[in-house]
Amino acid sequence: MKTIADFRDNNVLQYNNRLEQLEDLIDATSFVEVVELLANVAGEKAEHLRVNWQAEDDARIYDDIEGTLISTMIKLQKKEVQHANA
């Protein structure tokens, strides 16, 4: 029988694996590209909710997430340019 500690340990391992995968993706691309990918996923989720579930309120949440991620991406791009020019 699994204990709470077993579930916690499994969650920590999963988290650490995901963190490592994300770091690998950032290393292979850039923070900007990863944030852009996340923004695209949020936009696709919003569209899916609208088209398939007519869940406009839920879709707006993902629209907001997409907008926030796009703003973050723009800020990161500016920082990359500043860093490259330094």
C-alpha positions in Angstrom: 0.0 0.0 0.0 1.3 3.4 -1.0 1.8 6.0 1.7 1.5 9.8 1.5 5.3 9.9 1.5 5.4 7.7 -1.6 3.1 10.1 -3.5 5.1 13.2 -2.3 8.4 11.6 -3.4 6.8 10.7 -6.8 5.6 14.2 -7.2 9.0 15.6 -6.4 10.6 13.3 -8.9 8.1 14.3 -11.6 8.6 18.0 -10.8 12.4 17.6 -11.0 12.1 15.7 -14.3 9.9 18.4 -15.8 12.2 21.1 -14.6 15.1 19.4 -16.2 13.2 19.0 -19.5 12.3 22.7 -19.4 15.9 23.7 -18.8 17.0 21.5 -21.7 14.4 23.2 -24.0 15.5 26.7 -22.9 19.1 25.7 -23.5 18.2 24.4 -27.0 16.2 27.5 -27.9 15.8 30.6 -25.6 13.6 31.9 -22.9 11.9 34.1 -25.5 11.0 31.1 -27.6 9.8 29.0 -24.7 7.5 31.9 -23.6 6.3 32.3 -27.2 5.5 28.6 -27.3 3.5 28.9 -24.0 1.6 31.9 -25.3 0.7 29.9 -28.5 -0.5 27.0 -26.3 -2.7 29.4 -24.3 -4.2 30.9 -27.4 -4.9 27.4 -28.8 -6.6 26.4 -25.5 -8.7 29.5 -25.7 -9.8 28.7 -29.2 -10.5 25.1 -28.3 -12.7 26.1 -25.4 -14.7 28.5 -27.6 -15.2 26.2 -30.6 -15.7 22.9 -28.9 -17.2 23.8 -25.5 -18.7 27.3 -26.0 -17.0 28.2 -22.8 -16.3 31.8 -23.4 -15.5 32.7 -19.7 -12.9 30.0 -19.5 -11.5 31.0 -23.0 -11.0 34.5 -21.8 -8.8 33.3 -19.0 -6.5 31.7 -21.5 -6.7 34.8 -23.6 -5.5 36.8 -20.6 -2.7 34.3 -20.0 -1.7 34.5 -23.7 -1.6 38.3 -23.5 0.5 38.3 -20.3 2.9 35.8 -21.9 3.2 37.9 -25.0 4.0 41.0 -22.9 6.6 38.9 -21.0 8.1 37.8 -24.3 8.5 41.4 -25.5 10.2 42.3 -22.3 12.6 39.4 -22.6 13.4 40.3 -26.2 14.3 43.8 -25.1 16.5 42.4 -22.3 18.2 40.1 -24.8 18.9 43.1 -27.1 20.3 45.1 -24.2 22.5 42.3 -23.2 23.8 41.8 -26.7 24.6 45.5 -27.0 26.4 45.7 -23.6 
